[in-house]
Amino acid sequence: MSVNLRIELDVRGLVSREQAEEVRSAVHEVIRDERIDNEVTLSLREHDGEHMVLGRTGHYPVIISGVRHWEPEFKRGLEVAVREVAPEAYVRLFCVDVDLERAIEAGTI
């Protein structure tokens, strides 16, 4: 079964812009390998001296089959890629079933 997902990912705890750029490249490789690099946009952000990498789907969700298995594997891949560049960084992955979210908002569930 396929699910329409909104994906948000944050990588925090980066010590410099250079490290954030390296992490962005590592994360991009993971999302490219998953063939979702056209749907997930990555950006760099600095707030109060903390550097981070943010990834978000755009207006359209990503269609994923077997999401129950895909999501933990995807997160593991992100964590491994990030750890190689920034062992102290923290990866947060948030995936939402867009159709379920809409049904809850509409009160049909």
C-alpha positions as CSV (number, residue, x, y, z in Angstrom):
1,M,0.0,0.0,0.0
2,S,1.2,3.5,-0.9
3,V,1.0,6.4,1.5
4,N,1.2,10.1,0.7
5,L,3.8,11.6,3.1
6,R,4.8,15.0,4.1
7,I,8.4,14.8,5.2
8,E,10.3,17.1,7.6
9,L,13.8,16.5,8.7
10,D,16.1,18.6,10.8
11,V,19.8,18.0,11.6
12,R,20.9,20.1,14.6
13,G,24.0,20.4,16.7
14,L,26.3,21.5,13.9
15,V,29.2,23.6,14.8
16,S,29.9,25.6,11.6
17,R,28.5,26.5,8.3
18,E,31.1,24.3,6.6
19,Q,30.0,21.3,8.7
20,A,26.3,22.1,7.8
21,E,27.2,22.2,4.1
22,E,28.9,18.8,4.4
23,V,25.9,17.4,6.3
24,R,23.6,18.8,3.6
25,S,25.6,17.0,1.0
26,A,25.5,13.7,2.9
27,V,21.7,14.0,3.5
28,H,21.2,14.9,-0.2
29,E,22.9,11.6,-1.2
30,V,20.5,9.7,1.0
31,I,17.4,11.4,-0.4
32,R,18.8,11.0,-3.9
33,D,19.3,7.3,-3.3
34,E,15.6,7.1,-2.2
35,R,14.7,9.0,-5.4
36,I,12.9,11.7,-3.5
37,D,15.4,14.5,-4.1
38,N,13.0,16.2,-6.5
39,E,10.4,16.3,-3.7
40,V,12.4,17.2,-0.6
41,T,14.2,20.5,-0.5
42,L,17.2,21.0,1.7
43,S,18.3,24.3,3.2
44,L,20.8,25.6,5.7
45,R,19.8,27.7,8.6
46,E,21.6,29.5,11.4
47,H,19.8,30.6,14.5
48,D,21.5,32.0,17.6
49,G,24.8,30.5,16.5
50,E,23.4,27.1,15.9
51,H,23.7,25.7,12.4
52,M,21.2,23.2,11.0
53,V,20.1,21.5,7.9
54,L,16.4,21.4,7.1
55,G,14.5,19.2,4.7
56,R,10.9,19.7,3.7
57,T,8.6,18.4,1.0
58,G,6.9,21.1,-1.0
59,H,3.3,21.5,-2.0
60,Y,3.0,17.8,-2.9
61,P,3.6,14.8,-0.7
62,V,6.0,12.0,-1.5
63,I,4.3,8.7,-2.4
64,I,6.0,5.8,-0.5
65,S,5.2,2.1,-0.6
66,G,5.7,0.0,2.5
67,V,6.1,3.1,4.7
68,R,6.1,1.0,7.9
69,H,9.5,-0.5,6.8
70,W,10.7,2.5,4.7
71,E,10.6,5.1,7.4
72,P,12.9,3.5,10.0
73,E,15.3,2.4,7.2
74,F,15.3,6.0,5.8
75,K,15.9,7.5,9.3
76,R,18.8,5.0,9.9
77,G,20.3,5.9,6.5
78,L,20.1,9.6,7.4
79,E,21.7,9.0,10.8
80,V,24.6,7.0,9.4
81,A,25.3,9.6,6.8
82,V,25.1,12.5,9.2
83,R,27.2,10.7,11.9
84,E,30.1,10.3,9.4
85,V,30.3,14.0,9.1
86,A,29.0,15.3,12.5
87,P,29.0,12.6,15.2
88,E,27.5,15.0,17.7
89,A,24.5,16.0,15.5
90,Y,20.9,15.1,16.1
91,V,18.6,13.9,13.3
92,R,14.8,14.5,13.6
93,L,12.6,12.9,11.0
94,F,8.9,13.6,11.0
95,C,6.6,11.9,8.4
96,V,2.9,12.5,8.2
97,D,0.3,10.6,6.2
98,V,-1.3,13.6,4.4
99,D,-4.5,11.7,3.6
100,L,-5.0,10.7,7.3
101,E,-4.2,14.2,8.4
102,R,-6.8,15.7,6.1
103,A,-9.4,13.1,7.2
104,I,-8.8,14.0,10.8
105,E,-9.1,17.7,10.1
106,A,-12.3,17.2,8.1
107,G,-13.7,15.1,10.9
108,T,-14.3,12.0,8.7
109,I,-12.3,9.8,11.0
